[in-house]
Amino acid sequence: MSAAGVDHSRIVSNPAVCGGRPTVRGLRMRVKDVLDLLAAGASHAEILEDYPYLEAEDIRACLSYAARQVDHPVLRVA
């Protein structure tokens, strides 16, 4: 669990599952799938209702994972 209270161990990459793309707890639900649902306007409650094997913490872990992926140093070449 991170300092922000998000359990990052929920997001795993396994070459045998979804081509190695990051998934939620090794299920065939990719982080991208959850992010796409949120971007399309689905609420957390709607996602949890439609995908009962997901937990609220899974959605938070997906958001945190995405935030960490885009937070990297940008190197400028002069």
C-alpha positions in Angstrom: 0.0 0.0 0.0 1.3 3.4 -0.9 1.4 6.5 1.2 -1.8 7.7 -0.5 -3.6 4.6 0.6 -3.7 2.9 -2.8 -2.8 -0.7 -3.1 -0.6 -0.8 -6.2 -0.2 -4.5 -6.0 -3.7 -4.8 -7.5 -2.2 -3.9 -10.9 -0.2 -6.7 -12.4 1.4 -7.5 -15.7 1.7 -11.1 -16.8 2.8 -12.1 -20.3 0.2 -14.9 -20.3 -2.8 -12.5 -19.5 -3.9 -9.9 -22.1 -0.5 -9.9 -23.8 1.3 -8.6 -20.8 -0.7 -5.4 -20.6 -1.4 -4.2 -17.0 -4.5 -5.8 -15.6 -6.5 -5.7 -12.4 -5.5 -8.5 -10.0 -4.5 -10.7 -13.0 -8.1 -10.8 -14.2 -8.8 -10.2 -17.9 -9.8 -6.6 -17.1 -7.1 -4.3 -18.3 -6.3 -1.0 -16.6 -7.1 0.6 -20.0 -10.6 -0.9 -19.9 -11.3 0.7 -16.6 -9.9 4.1 -17.7 -11.9 3.9 -20.9 -15.1 3.3 -18.9 -14.4 6.3 -16.7 -13.5 8.5 -19.7 -16.8 7.6 -21.3 -18.6 8.9 -18.2 -19.3 5.8 -16.3 -19.4 6.3 -12.5 -17.6 4.1 -10.1 -20.9 2.7 -9.0 -21.9 1.8 -12.6 -18.6 0.1 -13.2 -18.9 -1.9 -10.0 -22.4 -2.9 -10.8 -21.5 -4.0 -14.4 -18.4 -5.8 -13.3 -19.1 -7.4 -10.0 -15.7 -9.0 -9.7 -14.1 -5.5 -9.5 -13.8 -3.7 -6.2 -13.7 0.1 -5.5 -10.1 -0.2 -4.6 -9.4 -1.7 -8.1 -10.7 1.5 -9.7 -8.6 3.7 -7.4 -5.5 1.5 -8.2 -6.1 2.0 -12.0 -6.3 5.7 -11.6 -3.2 5.8 -9.5 -1.4 3.5 -12.0 -2.2 5.8 -14.8 -1.1 8.9 -12.9 2.2 7.3 -12.1 2.7 6.3 -15.8 2.4 9.9 -17.0 4.5 11.4 -14.2 8.0 11.0 -15.6 10.8 13.5 -16.3 10.8 15.2 -19.6 14.3 15.5 -21.1 14.9 18.3 -23.5 17.6 18.1 -26.1 19.2 21.5 -26.8 
